[in-house]
């Protein structure tokens, strides 16, 4: 039977601080797409939206930040996308909620999208749709767009006070969205005093950033970092005032303008073309230009490099990652038909004499997994995630829970989980993203995973009746929830493994070029 | 319970003429996204793809033709979109089927997307997804991308024999896709001798084009034109060899090249920029440049202007349109709360002394409809649709069935159906496009509408047990199926109405600027 649809002259209408907006209702879920939460001139800090008369429609998604490169046209069945129209005017958010009662005080979950700090959007992946999570968890789900790449993270502070924080205005948009949520979310049934931010990949990085940003204090209360901690220095060749100034000068020269104020008027496509050429020039010298937030008086910088702010101790955190993050295109051909000897033979081609040590540690960590999956073990997020969790647990008793998603997907005769493959499970969206489906198995896991996030958002504890007891990490002790067909909690299961594995880990960029099979 | 997902090293794999491809299965439906059906150099005729070794994945949609303008970011809840990555290399198609048995001989339904001949894609609208229709009707659904706008329909024949058909290569891509279907669809369980092409808006226009294109003869057997017939001269200011030559010269000058071969190497974005400037120049002189097929030895031209080809008599056709096509943004505020006097007062503001005549004819045509909907009555497609159907019925006994979609949507306190609003019903996709949902009502109508198309595809007759008897049009007699909460067939119900209405019809471009209400 068709789901009920409602959108009429009488509602659903919500009165925000700036004016009335109208969304729509599907069955029990009220939805508002494309609410403008701030305005901004290029490279300047965002400002509040001007009040309006009458009712504005929130029935279409808001513009997405322009990007430097084409979006991906590959791997769609593994990660379905929803691309959208781009424009610099991109400070928009979406809301899904089960109530418009101002006194309802439902937990609020704010999604920060991935794509590094350079790409993506609040709706880029089909898995980001908030309807199911709102309905399943009776929570208010918000997702936001903000400025990206050179619009959000180009440090031009050397040239003009006007652009003092241009290296962070993308993150300043996020803070502005949290301020909007603080001011308005009660009207959508949400509790402004119980806001959890969660994000994956770059979005997880942004959760970290908000913890390290004083301007965001009080605007959120808990954080979930999914596959979002990594050693930033490994990705950024350099981020110094001198370099940033030199890049700015090259951009002005390339665009044929004399001042950064004039540069702010150059059409984005032209600016992007020049920037890509400048970046390519630096890349030839082995310098990768940063499109991430820059440490300054507004942003306290990477916690792993500069240390946690004191305020971090007030924020309960869940941090986790996926077993085989960067292994999109690397099926291991019929791995379950290989004997242990054959599996070892494949590993020996990669690891040589170190194979036995690695295999012993891997078997201890993952006794039920195929040995060949060791080739695909995450090298991007887990190591930094361990460090983040250990450091946090040492500093404060405020809990940090930690997980790894190890569920094997049915695709390719059984494939270890890849970057982004967990999102649909946490969002309760495996009806829309079907690649992980095993009837009766994936349904249960989805309930467990989204249930944990929802309970954490509700009361600060991810434990539920459907999971084994999930203990927070302690000083020197990682208690890791393995989300899998049978969820379980293990202690320090992969610390030794990673110490041995990281120095010899295969380069995922090479690995992705071909399938792995027995020769 | 989760739907079953399958995609392994063993299948689903199909051997096409050029090589093996692998798709995926969700429950009973085998799906292949992004199959390359042809290659083409800019402005040249498409060629067959080269054979390959091994298995190619068909797990991501294919590139979409680049476009001259940004896609729409409005009206999303009324028409949800799925935008995708653009590239000139865009000859891709998608297949959904219930069988991979070469002897199954299921009916084949090929979707030609809308967006004029200038925009859109095989997946541009969420409503175009083929899974539900394939499953519901046990048919093979195919949807295709092809070259658009200046890549597909720029007549440069004056400059070089190489580009003799550049004004039609977008349509030549469609013919190439039909050839691919003819050669390969049996392997997907389809019957190459029972192919129905269907399309809406520009896609309906392309169905007409294929009927008028000798190269497509034998590659399809039936056609469905949804909101796709219009008087082309009204949209094209001019399409003459002299004009087309002048445009080509201006493009070369603007791009700083001397030959059309060099023009073929100019990056699309630059070419588009120059073309848009040239088009704006002509627009100032009141000339709208054509981005539609051009009549020549390959394409026999608009049937309404140049007459039907003899072969048209071999093609059973369904033709129809929507009651209030171009009325996206024109809610009539609480129209069902207005008295008849109030409704008439609103009409009198528009129609003055002609109101009584129009209202009498409108009441006879649509006795159950709100009078104010007369303001929104389609001016784009119905009149030409009447002419097409009458002309065809006069020429041949091969049946032509004809319909109008008059179903009132629940949005905006009851809104007459707008352009594209019928697509989800015909595709059995109201679970994905929910704006028309009235539980128990829309479900039934969806079954009736998609059932009619499926039965037409199966056996050439749209009649089913769930519909009143649908009689083909006759010479001088239009028997029109009104798809609505209660479907019914009426005869010549709106011929007089349109004769009186068209000369005084409100300009939809003005109309869309504001809501309509009682002053």
Interface residues (C-beta under 8 A of the other chain):
Chain A: X1 X2 X3 X4 X5 X6 X7 X8 X9 X10 X24 X26 X33 X34 X59 X60 X61 X62 X63 X70 X71 X72 X73 X74 X75 X76 X77 X78 X82 X83 X84 X85 X86 X87 X269 X331 X333 X334 X410 X411 X412 X413 X430 X431 X434 X435 X436 X437 X438 X439 X440 X442 X443
Chain B: X1 X2 X3 X4 X5 X6 X7 X8 X9 X10 X24 X26 X33 X34 X59 X60 X61 X62 X63 X70 X71 X72 X73 X74 X75 X76 X77 X78 X81 X82 X83 X84 X85 X86 X87 X269 X331 X333 X334 X410 X411 X412 X413 X430 X431 X434 X435 X436 X437 X438 X439 X440 X441 X442 X443
